[in-house]
Amino acid sequence: MARVDVLMPQMGESIAEGTLSKWLKKVGDPVKRDEPLFEISTDKVDAEIPAPAAGKLAEIKVQEGQTVPVQTLVAVLETEAGAKATSAPPSVSAPRESPKPPAPAPPAPTPAPAPAMKSGDGDGGVQTAEQRLRTKSTPLVRKIAAEHSVDISRIPGSGYAGRVTKQDILGYIEREPTRVPTRDAPRTTHVGSVEHPAVEPWPGDRVELWSKIRKITADHMVMSKRVSAHVASMFEVDFTRVAQLRGKAKQSYTERGVNLTFLAFIVKACAENLRKHPIVNAAVSGDSTIYRADVNIGIAVALDWGLIVPVIKRADELSLMGLARAINDLGERARTKKLSPDDIQRGTFTITNPGGFGPYAGIPVINQPQVAILGVGAIEKRPKVVTGADGTDSIAIRTMGMLTMSYDHRVVDGADADKFLADVKKLLQEFPEGAV
């Protein structure tokens, strides 16, 4: 028998550690090559990690709930002599179809854990993974910050959950080379770490610890409500024409492996109009507004274990077919934990679609550092007053739905938001047949 080491994979260049959230096999269980072996959670994505070789799970080195540096030995497989493990650990650059199995090196001593970062509070303590998340940085970013005496808490992050990326800090240093922020300097963008008050459970209650993705979502939502001046506008949209076009085209889309949904039309209408209304496709940086060059639309996906927002990059360059295919692909990979970190980064505008669960309308929370998010209510047949060609009013059955947009009133005025929504509504109600 040969022994194969299983290592904590690096899920992207900026990921320094991962939490082993669940073992899918027990010690002694047989394992097939590429069969899911365990689940990990990082600050960017959850994923199933496949076995690098066929054999038996001989040892578990890292227990559920432990957070360890990448390349840490997490388990040992016993395989038939001569069995080979192939392919590299999953990473941002891996093919999008599915994560590749991690590539264990030949049996070797367990790598030494990466040195823990000092807390920076002058107490000589060591930061936990959660504390490092709250400082919104990775080891590389912290190193650059230290070299340039930059206070990371002053930099608005464009990464998931507001994390400061390498591009963020390099851009900050380039824009403000003479400024040396200090801990005592005024902080215009930092809102502090999020604390959730403890509540005493009563006898018979069930207490369930949050998953990493649930905690990140909770922190992110509280932070968003603190930092943005939330205002919402609601528009009722007549989807009757979209329903007719969808009915005609749905079968041909299905034959090509794509499910054509109302959401695809809504994404298309938003993508077409975000370029015309750049303030809605923007971000706030201190006392400046960043107008994004790309139109990258995030689609919120509700999962059993939390909420995640994969992003359709350059959505304005895609056809309705391309958007429908991207929505299907990202949704499926989110549900099967096959997303890469890159799939959930660099969004410029977000759409959440709770309408499938039946609500008439809702008011979503802005996905920082964006300035607007669109919520889609239930799309269903309702009575509607319509005016005929002769000017006569009558009540007809129409396919109706509510669109609600929450926006950051610091930079987006009500007129800006309403003009954008009016154009989205107009396109949906007059959708060109040639675009389907």
TAUR-V900331 format. One record per residue. RES is the residue in three letters. BURIAL is I if it has 24 or more other ideal C-beta (glycine too) atoms within 12 Angstrom, else O. D_LAST is the distance of its C-alpha to the last C-alpha in whole Angstrom. Layout:
[[RES	BURIAL	D_LAST] [RES	BURIAL	D_LAST]]
//
This chain:
[[MET	O	58] [ALA	O	56] [ARG	I	55] [VAL	I	51] [ASP	I	51] [VAL	I	47] [LEU	I	47] [MET	I	45] [PRO	I	42] [GLN	I	40] [MET	I	37] [GLY	I	36] [GLU	I	38] [SER	I	39] [ILE	I	40] [ALA	I	44] [GLU	I	44] [GLY	I	42] [THR	I	43] [LEU	I	44] [SER	I	42] [LYS	I	43] [TRP	I	45] [LEU	I	43] [LYS	I	46] [LYS	O	50] [VAL	O	53] [GLY	O	54] [ASP	O	50] [PRO	O	49] [VAL	I	46] [LYS	O	44] [ARG	I	42] [ASP	O	39] [GLU	O	39] [PRO	I	39] [LEU	I	42] [PHE	I	42] [GLU	I	39] [ILE	I	40] [SER	I	38] [THR	I	38] [ASP	I	38] [LYS	I	34] [VAL	I	33] [ASP	I	34] [ALA	I	34] [GLU	I	36] [ILE	I	38] [PRO	I	39] [ALA	I	42] [PRO	I	43] [ALA	I	45] [ALA	I	46] [GLY	I	50] [LYS	I	51] [LEU	I	51] [ALA	I	54] [GLU	I	54] [ILE	I	52] [LYS	I	53] [VAL	I	51] [GLN	O	50] [GLU	O	47] [GLY	O	47] [GLN	I	49] [THR	I	47] [VAL	I	48] [PRO	I	48] [VAL	I	45] [GLN	I	47] [THR	I	50] [LEU	I	51] [VAL	I	49] [ALA	I	50] [VAL	I	52] [LEU	I	51] [GLU	I	54] [THR	I	52] [GLU	O	54] [ALA	O	56] [GLY	O	54] [ALA	O	51] [LYS	O	48] [ALA	I	46] [THR	O	43] [SER	I	40] [ALA	O	40] [PRO	I	40] [PRO	I	36] [SER	I	35] [VAL	I	32] [SER	O	32] [ALA	I	32] [PRO	O	29] [ARG	O	26] [GLU	O	26] [SER	O	29] [PRO	I	32] [LYS	I	35] [PRO	I	38] [PRO	I	41] [ALA	I	44] [PRO	I	47] [ALA	O	50] [PRO	O	53] [PRO	O	55] [ALA	O	56] [PRO	O	58] [THR	O	55] [PRO	O	54] [ALA	O	56] [PRO	O	54] [ALA	I	52] [PRO	O	55] [ALA	O	54] [MET	I	53] [LYS	O	56] [SER	O	55] [GLY	O	55] [ASP	O	57] [GLY	O	61] [ASP	O	62] [GLY	O	61] [GLY	O	59] [VAL	O	56] [GLN	I	52] [THR	O	51] [ALA	I	47] [GLU	O	46] [GLN	O	48] [ARG	I	46] [LEU	I	43] [ARG	I	44] [THR	I	45] [LYS	I	42] [SER	I	43] [THR	I	43] [PRO	I	46] [LEU	I	45] [VAL	I	44] [ARG	I	48] [LYS	O	50] [ILE	I	48] [ALA	I	49] [ALA	O	52] [GLU	O	53] [HIS	O	52] [SER	O	53] [VAL	I	50] [ASP	I	49] [ILE	I	46] [SER	I	46] [ARG	I	45] [ILE	I	42] [PRO	I	39] [GLY	I	37] [SER	I	33] [GLY	I	33] [TYR	I	33] [ALA	I	35] [GLY	I	36] [ARG	I	38] [VAL	I	39] [THR	I	38] [LYS	I	40] [GLN	O	37] [ASP	I	38] [ILE	I	42] [LEU	O	42] [GLY	O	40] [TYR	I	43] [ILE	I	46] [GLU	O	44] [ARG	O	44] [GLU	O	47] [PRO	O	50] [THR	O	53] [ARG	O	52] [VAL	O	53] [PRO	I	52] [THR	O	55] [ARG	O	55] [ASP	O	57] [ALA	O	54] [PRO	O	52] [ARG	O	49] [THR	O	46] [THR	I	43] [HIS	I	45] [VAL	I	45] [GLY	O	47] [SER	O	46] [VAL	I	45] [GLU	O	47] [HIS	O	47] [PRO	O	50] [ALA	O	52] [VAL	O	52] [GLU	O	55] [PRO	O	54] [TRP	O	56] [PRO	O	57] [GLY	O	55] [ASP	O	52] [ARG	O	49] [VAL	O	49] [GLU	O	46] [LEU	O	46] [TRP	O	42] [SER	I	40] [LYS	I	40] [ILE	I	36] [ARG	O	37] [LYS	I	40] [ILE	I	38] [THR	I	35] [ALA	O	38] [ASP	I	40] [HIS	I	36] [MET	I	36] [VAL	I	39] [MET	I	39] [SER	I	36] [LYS	O	38] [ARG	O	41] [VAL	I	39] [SER	I	37] [ALA	O	37] [HIS	I	35] [VAL	I	33] [ALA	I	30] [SER	I	28] [MET	I	26] [PHE	I	23] [GLU	I	22] [VAL	I	19] [ASP	I	18] [PHE	I	15] [THR	I	15] [ARG	I	12] [VAL	I	10] [ALA	I	12] [GLN	O	11] [LEU	I	7] [ARG	I	8] [GLY	O	11] [LYS	O	9] [ALA	I	7] [LYS	I	10] [GLN	O	12] [SER	O	11] [TYR	I	10] [THR	O	13] [GLU	O	15] [ARG	O	14] [GLY	O	15] [VAL	I	13] [ASN	I	13] [LEU	I	10] [THR	I	12] [PHE	I	12] [LEU	I	13] [ALA	I	10] [PHE	I	9] [ILE	I	13] [VAL	I	13] [LYS	I	10] [ALA	I	12] [CYS	I	15] [ALA	I	15] [GLU	I	14] [ASN	I	17] [LEU	I	20] [ARG	I	20] [LYS	O	21] [HIS	I	24] [PRO	I	25] [ILE	I	28] [VAL	I	25] [ASN	I	25] [ALA	I	28] [ALA	I	31] [VAL	I	35] [SER	I	38] [GLY	I	41] [ASP	O	42] [SER	O	39] [THR	O	35] [ILE	I	33] [TYR	O	30] [ARG	I	27] [ALA	O	26] [ASP	I	23] [VAL	I	20] [ASN	I	21] [ILE	I	19] [GLY	I	22] [ILE	I	20] [ALA	I	24] [VAL	I	24] [ALA	O	27] [LEU	I	29] [ASP	O	33] [TRP	I	35] [GLY	I	33] [LEU	I	30] [ILE	I	28] [VAL	I	25] [PRO	I	24] [VAL	I	22] [ILE	I	19] [LYS	I	20] [ARG	O	19] [ALA	I	16] [ASP	I	15] [GLU	O	15] [LEU	I	12] [SER	I	8] [LEU	I	6] [MET	I	7] [GLY	I	11] [LEU	I	11] [ALA	I	11] [ARG	I	13] [ALA	I	15] [ILE	I	16] [ASN	I	17] [ASP	I	19] [LEU	I	21] [GLY	I	21] [GLU	I	23] [ARG	I	25] [ALA	I	26] [ARG	O	27] [THR	O	29] [LYS	I	30] [LYS	I	29] [LEU	I	28] [SER	I	30] [PRO	I	31] [ASP	I	29] [ASP	I	26] [ILE	I	27] [GLN	I	28] [ARG	I	27] [GLY	I	25] [THR	I	25] [PHE	I	23] [THR	I	23] [ILE	I	21] [THR	I	22] [ASN	I	21] [PRO	I	24] [GLY	I	22] [GLY	O	22] [PHE	O	26] [GLY	O	26] [PRO	O	27] [TYR	O	27] [ALA	I	27] [GLY	I	28] [ILE	I	30] [PRO	I	29] [VAL	I	31] [ILE	I	30] [ASN	I	30] [GLN	I	32] [PRO	I	32] [GLN	I	29] [VAL	I	30] [ALA	I	27] [ILE	I	25] [LEU	I	22] [GLY	I	23] [VAL	I	21] [GLY	I	22] [ALA	I	22] [ILE	I	19] [GLU	O	21] [LYS	O	22] [ARG	O	25] [PRO	O	27] [LYS	O	26] [VAL	O	28] [VAL	O	26] [THR	O	27] [GLY	O	27] [ALA	O	27] [ASP	O	31] [GLY	O	31] [THR	O	32] [ASP	O	31] [SER	O	30] [ILE	O	29] [ALA	O	26] [ILE	O	24] [ARG	I	21] [THR	I	18] [MET	I	20] [GLY	I	20] [MET	I	22] [LEU	I	21] [THR	I	25] [MET	I	25] [SER	I	28] [TYR	I	30] [ASP	I	33] [HIS	O	35] [ARG	I	37] [VAL	I	34] [VAL	I	31] [ASP	O	33] [GLY	O	32] [ALA	O	30] [ASP	I	28] [ALA	I	27] [ASP	I	26] [LYS	I	25] [PHE	I	22] [LEU	I	21] [ALA	I	21] [ASP	I	19] [VAL	I	16] [LYS	I	17] [LYS	O	16] [LEU	I	13] [LEU	I	12] [GLN	I	14] [GLU	O	12] [PHE	I	9] [PRO	O	7] [GLU	O	6] [GLY	O	6] [ALA	I	4] [VAL	I	0]]
//
